[in-house]
Each structure stands twice: as C-alpha cells, then as structure tokens.
Amino acid sequence: MPIDKLIPVGLNLFKPLLRSRAAKEYWQPREWPKLEAKRIAMVACHSIRNTFWATQALGSLQRRFSRSELFAITRPGAEDLWNGWLMPDRIVCAPEVVGDTRSEKTHWIALANRAKQLRSRGFDLAIDLTGSRASAFLCFWMRPGCSIGFGGDDLAWMYSHVVSVAEHGHHASEEPFRVIRPLMGAEAPAAPGIPRPPMPTCPLDQISREVGIKGPPFFILVPGADVKESFWSSDSFVRAGKLLAEKGQVIVVGSPDQAGLCQRVAHSV
C-alpha cells in the first residue's frame, strides 16, 4: 500500500495519542453562536469554483467576528479570488493541502510542516470549507483553539465539531454557509445571494490590451462545465449573452474540448 494511503491508517491507529496533542479545551462542547475568537483561519483549498463560493461566506464571518483577524488558507492559483476581501498579508498559499485526497496525492510530511508553520500564527478557530483528509489534518495540526468542518473522510474526528452538509438538491454555493451555520446561529444565511466578485488585481485597461479586446465594458461567458450538476443550457447562455451585448462586448471562453459549444454560443449571441 502506498505511503500516502498508509499514513491516514496510522493517524487513526494513534488517535488517542494524537487527541492528547490538541490544544487545551479543543474537544470541549461549546455554544458556537457565542464563540469568541481573535484569529480565525478559513481553509479553502479545493477547486477554483468551490473556492469562489467559499469567499462568499467571508462577509457573514466578518460581520459575526467584527473584531477578529480573518485569514484565508488557499491553494496556488486561487489567491486572487480573495482580493478585495482580505489584505494580502492575510492570504496564505498552502499548496500541500489537496482538495480531494482520492484523486490527488497527499505529501503528508510537507503538509505537517505547513501546519507547524501556520501554528505560529496562533489561530483561535479554524473553519474548514474544503472537507478533505488533508484539510482536516491541517486544521488539527495547526493546533487552533477549536475547529469546525465537514467531510474529512475517516479523519473527520480531527475537527472539534463536524458539520453535516450532505443534502441533495442544493447548489455548491450553499455549502460554505452550511459549514458556518453553527457559528452564526439564527442569523445564518442559507445562500450567498448575489455573488460578490473579487477586486481585479490589475487595471481593466491592462486586461483589455493583453487579451486584445476593446474593453471595457466587456462580459465573459463560460458556457461549459465539468460536472452535470453545474451545467446551464447553451440557450440560457445565449439569452444572457444577447442582453449583455446591448451594454458591451461579449467574450465566450472555455477549455479546448468545449470549443464547439463556445463557438455555437458566440455565433448565436
């Protein structure tokens, strides 16, 4: 058995010993809506799409913990999604935290070293919006005062509190809000409402020059999707594109295997 498969087995085997290494009072029951925390880590190390939805929960957390310092722990390529939400020094890149340990190899030693490095920041609360074995381990091994998360597979016991979010028929945008619901109490929103995009990390006229468009205003349509649950019909994209075309330039983008779909939508718009 590969070592990346053996290590979770060993972590579960030494569960009693590891539990004793947690922060003091880590396992104690809490009134989560009344929890106070000075430093909070949001762990969002999954796909770009799900990381975007994770950013939408930040506004609710900022209102709930108005006097706290919030940090985002995210993966390479997703840092810009937090731009405008958090100051740059509060966006931490952690490439060792994989979002899906079934399809991605976890380098556990590097992950443990990253957790140890983050431990020095003294987090009072870790909120895991990723839900993988790797993110559950990170939340535990950073040794925060407490943690809350979902998933984690057989390492879900590493959270102080495990949230159940496996409800069918709900959009992925709702998942982060289900994770933070215990912290919010009766004021917890069920969904993000109108999504707030990140702030651009460079001027729009620079984007226009580099991409070769006469912007702004311009609008980008991405009609493809990698999973059925995320697919919106091409006719819907065409209707949206025609409305946007009255206000500015429309650009249709996608992956190489979606070229035919993109061409059909662009041609119809």
N, C-alpha and C positions, 0 to 999 in steps of 0.2 A: 504494500500500500504506500502511495507517495506520502512524503513527509507533510505536505500541506493538508492531507486528509487525516494523518495520524495526530497532529497537534490538537485539533478540537477534541479528539477522543481523550488525549492526555489531560486537557483542561477540565473535562467533565470528571475524569478519574480523580483528579486532585481538587475537586470542588470544595470540600470542607476547608482545606488549607488555603485556597485562594480567597474564599469568603472572609477568612480572618485577616487578609491583607487589605481589605477595603477600608475606606475612610470611616472614622468613628461615626456611628449612628446611620451609616449608609443604608442599612436594611430596616431601619425602624419605620413603622407606619407613620404617615403624615397626612395633614389636612392640606392637600395640594393647592386648593384655591387661596390659601393663606400663606403659602410658602414665600419666604424672603430669600433673595439671592443677589449678591453683589456682582458676581461674574458668571456669565452664562455662555456655554458653548452650544451652538447649533451644528449638528453633524449632518451635512448633506453631501454625500459622496456617490450619488447614483448617476443616472443619465442626465444629459443636459435638460431634457424635457422635465423630468421629475425635480431636478434642482431648481428649475424656474418656478415650479409650483411651490417648492419649499420656501423660496424667497417671499412669497405672498403672505406667509404666516408671520413674517417678521414684524409687520406693522402692529398686529394684535399683541405680540410679545413686547414690543416697545412700549405700548400703552399700559400693559399689565405690569411690566417691570421698568417703570419710567426712570428710576434712579440707578438702574443697573448698567453694567457694561456688557454688551452682547457681542459675541464673536461668531463668525461663520467658519467652519472647518469644511473645506470643499476640495474637489479634485481639479487637476490641471485642465484648463480649457473652460472652466465654469466660473473663474474668479470674476469676470466682467459682469456676470449676472447679478452680483451683489453691489455693483457700482451705483451709488446714489442712495443705497440703503444703509451702508456701513462705511466708516472711514477705512482707507486702505490698510492701516496697521491692524485692523480687526478682522481682516480676511486672511485666513491661514490655508495654504495649499498643502494637502496631505495625499500625495499620490499612492501611498501604501494602503489606503482604505478602499478596498474594492466594493462595488455596489452589489455584485452578485457572485457569491463565492462558489456557486455551482458551475458557472461558466468562466470565471476568472481565477487565476492562480493567486493565492494569498501568500505573500512573503512575511511570515509571522515574526521573524526576528526584526526585520525592518519596521513592521507595524508596532512591535513592542517598544522599539527605540523611539518611534514617533510619539507614542503615548507618553513615554517617560519625558520627552522633551516638552510636550504640552502640559505635563503635570506641574511644571514650574510656574505656570500662569495662575494656578490656584483657583480653578473653577469651583463654584458652589453647586452648580447644576449643569448637567449635560442632557441635551434633548436630541435623541437620535431620530432623524427623519429619513434615514437610509434603510435600516431594517435588515442588515446582513450580519453574518457572523463576525466579519471584520469590524464593522462599526459598533456592534455590541461589545466586542473585546476592547476597542479603543475607549468607549465610554466608561468601561470598568477600570481599565488600566491607567487612565489619566488620574484616577482616584479623586473624582469630584465629591462634593458633599453628598450628592444623590444624583440619580439619573432616571430618565423616563424614555421609553422607546417601544417599538413594535417589532415583530419579526424576530430576527436573531437566530432563527432555527433552534438548534439544540443548545445555543449559548444565550438564549433569552433570559436565563436566570441571572445573568450578569447585570441586568437593569435593577434598579431599586423598585421600579414599578413598570409592569408590562401592560401596554395598551392593546386592545384588540381592535383592529381596523379592517378585518377581512369581511367586508359587507359587499355582496354582489350588486351590480346595477348602479354603482356610484363612480363618478369620474375621478381620475387620478388627482385632480386639483383639490379634492376634498380630503385626501389622505393626511396631509400635514396638519390640517385643522382637527382631525380626529385624534392625532397624537398629542396635541397641546390642550385638548379639551379639559382634561383633569386639572390643568393649571389655571384655566380661565373661569371655571365654574359656570354659572348661569349665563355669563356674558360671551361664551364661546361661540363664534360664528361657525356655521356649518360649511361654508364655501367662501372662496376669495372674492366673489362678486366680480366687478370689472377688474381684470388683471392690471397691475402697475408694472410697466416695463422698467428695466434698468436704465440708468443715465448713460448716454453714449460716452465712450472712453476717448473719442477723438471728434473733431468738428464735423458736422454733416457735409460741409463743402469738400472736406478731405475725402470722405467716403465717396462722394459723387465723382471726384477726379479719379480715384483709384479704380473704381468699378466701371467708370465710363458712362455715367448717366447724367442727364441734365437736371439733377435734383436741386434742392428739394422744392416742392413736396414730391415724395415718391412712396410707394407702398409695395411691400413684398408679400407675395402669396406663396405658401409652401403646401401644395395640394397632396403630397404623398404622405404615407405613414408606414411604419414598420410592423404595426400590430393592428388587427382588425378593429379593436375597441377604440382606436384613435382615428379611424378613417372617417373623413367627412366627404360627402359625394362631390364629384367634379362639377356637377351642375350648381351646387351651392357655392363653390369657389368662383364659378363663372358669374353668378348673380352678384356676389360680393365684389368681384373684380370690376364689373361694369359700374357699380356705384362709386367705387374708389377712383375709377378712370375719369369721372367727372371732375375730380378735385386735383388730380396729379397723375404722375407716371406710375404704371404698374409693372413690377418685375416679378416673374414667376421663376422659382428656383426649386431644385430637388437633386437627388442623387442620380448617378448615371443610369441606373435601371428604372428610374422614373421619368426619363427623358420624353417618352411618348406621351405620358399623362401631362407633363408640363407644357409640351407643345400644343396639345389639344386645348388646354385651359387658356393658354396665351392667345392662341388663334381665335378662340371664341370671345375672349374679352376685347 
